[in-house]
Amino acid sequence: MSNVQQSAVAPSTLTATLPRFLSRGHTYRAVVGDTLVLPCQVENLVPPSVRAIPTSGQLQARKGGPITLECKGSGNPVPSIYWTKKSGANKSTARIGDGPILTLEKLERQQAGVYQCTADNGVGDPVTVDMRLDVLYPPDIQVEKSWIHSGEGFEAKLVCIVYADPVATLLQSIDMCFIFIPILTILTELMSNPNLFTLQVSWYQNSFPIQSTDRRVMNTRANRHTLSIRHIQQEDFGNYSCVADNSLGRSRKYMELSGRPGPAEFYSPKWGRSPDSYNLTWKIDSYPPLEEVRLLYRRVLMNDTYQQPGRWHDFILTPEHRPASEPLTHIMSYTIKNLHPGAYYEAIVQAKNRYGWNEVSDIFQFIVANEHQDIAPEDAEVVASSKSRSNSASVGSLPGSLPQSLLLHTALLLALALSNCQFDRRRLGLG
């Protein structure tokens, strides 16, 4: 008697497309001299395949609801399935799910896109199938600016950026119609069904719809909708709204076109140079001349655990007259005196022109120098006149202006670089 055990073929002799021999480790008994027949089970290896369910690979779902993506893989051995989502560069991101079913809860519009189902069983290369998910949602509007500053005789642009799905536009639909049906059919459809196109964007001024004219022009580029107003007149100032409709809902965002001054922007350094005064510098945009400027400041008592503001000190400043032909930016400064050394202060500015007062500026905080404090060069105070002036008259005094020594140094570096460039061209035979 002898024991005979079934053996497996060495894996090194197999390829991905050849059968695989399996050993079950059975023990057989036989008489010496008899013929022994051993069973051999062969398993065929099959590379993976995968298909989308539904086979079109197209899915739609509404924002806020769930969606299930499904694919079915086959092969031998049974392949493992995992999911990824393609990015804007058409590259797959990190794995976001395993198994033939991927469920997404409470969909957001950002989850729309192409999802990729991958099947892999180690036989040959992994295979993939793409599924496109469209998330349907009512319009979502973002305005480029909610407050637009301009002046009479000038131009203004009001911009709405509209996100929506369905997103078909009038121009795109007409182009497709021109290919398949005659113009008369298009006009008939438009007259009988004004809502043929699923996304509509309209403009309103003070709740009244705006019609296109030579001065008021409406343009659309992708999801960017622009209302351009040329040669602005006084009646053009006011509240505007951008309204977007599709089959799922409506959205509205508001903007204001105003001739009032823009908010003040401060240019002063945080640290002062004097132990008992501080020079505050700011700019204000206004097409008409400024009539009045109001400056308020107060001391703030603070430590690591609390801060306690004091009472406001109010100053009314009269800007210097500026011709209407000069640029719209006013640069102003004012020296606040009788301050406490090393103390913290904060200031706000408000301005008025013939259209009214602007919004109060953001709070600007500054620190008065101590009596024996050394001022670092980078904290040097901006030199500015105490009267308002236009940009063209104050370029040299704006914060960040370059001193003459730095300009000379820069010019020398540019001359040296040009000289090296000419030398390299001659050495390479380029002239």
Residue pairs with C-beta under 8 A, 6 or more apart in sequence:
1 29
1 30
1 31
1 32
2 30
2 32
3 27
3 28
3 29
4 27
4 28
4 30
4 36
4 38
5 25
5 26
5 27
5 28
6 23
6 24
6 25
6 26
6 38
6 39
6 40
7 23
8 21
8 22
8 23
9 21
14 20
16 45
16 47
16 123
16 124
17 45
18 45
19 42
19 43
19 44
19 45
20 42
20 43
20 44
20 45
21 40
21 41
21 42
21 43
22 41
22 42
22 43
24 41
28 36
28 38
30 36
43 76
44 76
45 76
45 77
45 123
46 74
46 75
46 76
46 123
47 75
47 121
47 123
47 124
47 125
47 127
48 73
48 74
48 75
48 79
48 119
48 120
48 121
48 123
48 124
48 126
48 127
49 73
49 74
49 75
49 119
49 127
50 71
50 72
50 73
50 74
50 79
50 81
50 117
50 118
50 119
50 127
50 128
50 129
51 71
51 72
51 129
52 70
52 71
52 117
52 129
52 130
52 131
53 70
53 71
53 72
57 129
57 130
57 131
57 132
58 131
58 132
58 134
59 67
59 69
59 131
59 132
59 133
59 134
60 133
60 134
60 135
60 136
61 67
61 107
61 133
61 134
61 135
61 136
62 107
62 135
62 136
62 137
62 248
63 107
63 108
63 109
63 135
63 136
63 137
63 138
64 106
64 107
65 106
65 107
66 103
66 104
66 105
66 106
66 107
67 103
67 104
67 107
67 133
68 101
68 102
68 103
68 104
69 83
69 101
69 102
69 103
69 104
69 115
69 117
69 131
69 133
70 100
70 101
70 102
71 81
71 100
71 117
71 119
71 129
71 131
72 100
73 79
73 81
73 100
73 117
73 119
74 119
75 119
75 121
75 123
76 121
76 123
77 121
77 122
77 123
78 121
79 119
79 120
79 121
80 98
80 119
80 120
80 121
81 98
81 99
81 100
81 117
81 118
81 119
82 95
82 97
82 98
82 99
82 117
82 118
82 120
83 95
83 96
83 97
83 98
83 102
83 115
83 116
83 117
83 118
84 92
84 93
84 94
84 95
84 96
84 115
84 116
84 118
85 92
85 93
85 96
85 113
85 114
85 115
85 116
86 92
86 93
86 113
86 114
86 115
86 116
86 130
87 93
92 116
96 102
100 117
102 115
102 117
104 111
104 133
107 135
108 135
109 135
109 137
109 140
109 163
109 165
111 133
111 135
112 133
112 134
112 135
112 165
113 132
113 133
114 130
114 131
114 132
114 133
115 130
115 131
115 132
115 133
116 128
116 129
116 130
116 131
117 128
117 129
117 130
117 131
118 126
118 127
118 128
119 126
119 127
119 128
120 126
120 127
134 165
135 165
136 165
136 166
136 248
137 163
137 164
137 165
137 248
138 164
138 246
138 248
138 249
138 250
138 251
139 162
139 163
139 164
139 199
139 244
139 245
139 246
139 249
139 250
139 251
140 162
140 163
140 164
140 251
141 160
141 161
141 162
141 163
141 242
141 244
141 251
141 252
141 253
142 160
142 161
142 163
142 253
143 158
143 159
143 160
143 161
143 242
143 253
143 254
143 255
144 159
144 160
144 161
145 158
145 159
145 255
146 253
146 254
146 255
146 256
147 255
147 256
147 258
147 359
148 156
148 157
148 158
148 255
148 256
148 257
148 258
149 258
149 259
149 260
149 261
149 262
149 285
149 287
150 156
150 229
150 232
150 257
150 258
150 259
150 287
151 232
151 259
151 287
151 288
151 328
152 232
152 233
152 234
152 259
152 287
153 231
153 232
154 231
154 232
154 287
155 228
155 229
155 230
155 231
155 232
156 228
156 229
156 232
156 236
156 257
157 226
157 227
157 228
157 229
158 203
158 226
158 227
158 229
158 240
158 242
158 255
158 257
159 224
159 225
159 226
159 227
160 201
160 224
160 225
160 226
160 242
160 244
160 253
161 223
161 224
161 225
162 199
162 201
162 223
162 225
162 242
162 244
162 251
163 223
164 199
164 223
164 244
164 246
164 248
165 246
166 198
166 199
166 246
166 247
166 248
167 198
167 199
167 223
167 246
168 197
168 198
168 199
169 197
169 199
169 220
170 197
171 220
173 196
173 197
174 186
177 185
177 186
177 189
178 186
189 196
190 196
198 246
198 247
199 244
199 245
199 246
200 244
200 245
200 246
201 220
201 225
201 242
201 243
201 244
201 245
202 209
202 210
202 242
202 243
202 244
202 245
203 209
203 210
203 218
203 227
203 240
203 241
203 242
203 243
204 210
204 240
204 241
204 243
205 236
205 238
205 239
205 240
206 238
206 239
207 241
210 216
210 218
210 227
210 240
212 218
214 230
215 229
215 230
215 231
216 227
216 228
216 229
216 230
217 227
217 228
217 230
218 225
218 226
218 227
218 228
219 225
219 226
219 228
220 226
225 242
227 240
227 242
229 236
229 257
232 257
234 259
236 257
237 257
237 258
237 259
237 355
238 256
238 257
239 254
239 255
239 256
240 254
240 255
240 256
240 257
241 252
241 253
241 254
241 255
242 252
242 253
242 255
243 250
243 251
243 252
244 250
244 251
244 252
258 355
259 287
259 288
259 353
259 354
259 355
260 286
260 353
260 355
260 356
260 357
260 358
261 284
261 285
261 286
261 290
261 351
261 352
261 353
261 357
261 358
262 284
262 285
262 286
262 358
263 284
263 358
263 359
263 360
263 361
263 362
264 282
264 283
264 284
264 349
264 350
264 351
264 358
264 361
265 282
265 283
265 284
265 361
266 280
266 281
266 282
266 347
266 349
266 361
266 364
267 281
267 282
267 283
267 382
267 384
267 398
267 399
268 278
268 279
268 280
268 281
268 282
268 333
268 364
268 366
268 381
268 382
269 366
269 379
269 380
269 381
269 382
270 365
270 366
270 367
270 379
271 366
271 367
271 369
271 375
271 379
272 278
272 279
272 339
272 366
272 367
272 368
272 369
272 381
273 279
273 369
273 375
273 379
273 380
273 381
274 368
274 369
275 341
275 342
275 368
275 369
275 370
275 371
275 373
276 337
276 338
276 339
276 340
276 341
276 368
277 335
277 336
277 337
277 338
277 339
277 368
278 335
278 336
278 339
278 345
278 366
278 368
279 333
279 334
279 335
279 336
279 381
279 382
279 384
280 295
280 297
280 333
280 334
280 335
280 336
280 347
280 364
280 366
281 331
281 332
281 333
281 382
281 384
281 399
282 331
282 332
282 333
282 349
282 361
282 364
283 329
283 330
283 331
283 332
284 290
284 293
284 329
284 330
284 332
284 349
284 351
284 358
285 328
285 329
285 330
286 328
286 330
286 351
286 353
286 358
287 324
287 328
287 353
288 324
288 353
288 354
288 355
289 319
289 321
289 322
289 324
289 353
290 319
290 322
290 330
290 351
290 352
290 353
290 388
291 319
291 352
291 353
291 354
292 316
292 317
292 318
292 319
292 351
292 352
293 316
293 317
293 318
293 319
293 332
293 349
293 350
293 351
293 352
293 388
294 314
294 315
294 316
294 317
294 349
294 350
294 351
294 352
295 314
295 315
295 316
295 317
295 334
295 347
295 348
295 349
296 312
296 313
296 314
296 315
296 347
296 348
296 349
297 312
297 313
297 336
297 345
297 346
297 347
297 348
298 309
298 310
298 311
298 312
298 313
298 345
298 346
298 347
299 309
299 310
299 339
299 340
299 343
299 344
299 345
300 307
300 308
300 309
300 310
300 344
300 345
300 346
300 365
301 307
301 308
301 309
301 310
301 344
302 308
302 344
307 344
309 346
315 334
317 332
317 334
319 330
319 332
319 387
319 388
320 387
320 388
320 389
322 330
322 388
322 389
322 390
326 390
326 392
326 393
327 390
327 391
327 392
329 390
329 391
330 351
330 388
330 389
330 390
331 384
331 385
331 388
331 389
331 390
331 391
331 394
331 397
331 398
332 384
332 386
332 387
332 388
333 382
333 384
333 385
333 386
334 386
335 386
336 345
336 347
339 345
339 368
340 368
341 368
341 369
341 370
341 371
342 367
342 368
342 369
342 370
342 373
343 367
343 368
344 365
344 366
344 367
345 365
345 366
345 367
345 368
346 363
346 364
346 365
346 366
347 363
347 364
347 366
348 360
348 361
348 362
348 363
348 364
349 360
349 361
350 357
350 358
350 359
350 360
350 361
351 357
351 358
352 358
369 375
382 397
382 398
382 399
383 397
384 394
384 397
385 394
385 397
395 401
402 410
425 431
